[in-house]
């Protein structure tokens, strides 16, 4: 097994990988580098990493079902209150 395979397959070695690129020599020494500084990362990457409201709802369909249930419950409650208040008149 080559040093590169060891770093890519083993999770403990994988944690040592940092930056945009890594060079692993025949002795197993690793050299990492950043070509784009972390503070200069494109805004598209940061926008994709933070979930938006739409993706959160798509990832959690059970939440959507509960939300629809409670909205329907509120609508039905308001309708029943209107019916009761009109019947008393």
VENQUIVEN-V17828 format. One record per residue. N is the residue number from 1. RES is the residue in one letter. SS is DSSP state (~ for helix, > for strand, _ for the rest). Layout:
N;RES;SS
N;RES;SS
//
This chain:
1;X;_
2;X;_
3;X;~
4;X;~
5;X;~
6;X;~
7;X;~
8;X;~
9;X;~
10;X;_
11;X;~
12;X;~
13;X;~
14;X;~
15;X;_
16;X;_
17;X;_
18;X;_
19;X;_
20;X;_
21;X;>
22;X;>
23;X;>
24;X;>
25;X;_
26;X;_
27;X;_
28;X;_
29;X;_
30;X;>
31;X;>
32;X;>
33;X;>
34;X;_
35;X;_
36;X;_
37;X;_
38;X;~
39;X;~
40;X;~
41;X;_
42;X;_
43;X;~
44;X;~
45;X;~
46;X;~
47;X;~
48;X;~
49;X;~
50;X;_
51;X;_
52;X;_
53;X;~
54;X;~
55;X;~
56;X;~
57;X;~
58;X;~
59;X;~
60;X;_
61;X;~
62;X;~
63;X;~
64;X;~
65;X;~
66;X;~
67;X;~
68;X;~
69;X;~
70;X;~
71;X;~
72;X;~
73;X;~
74;X;~
75;X;~
76;X;~
77;X;~
78;X;~
79;X;~
80;X;~
81;X;~
82;X;~
83;X;~
84;X;~
85;X;~
86;X;~
87;X;~
88;X;_
89;X;_
//
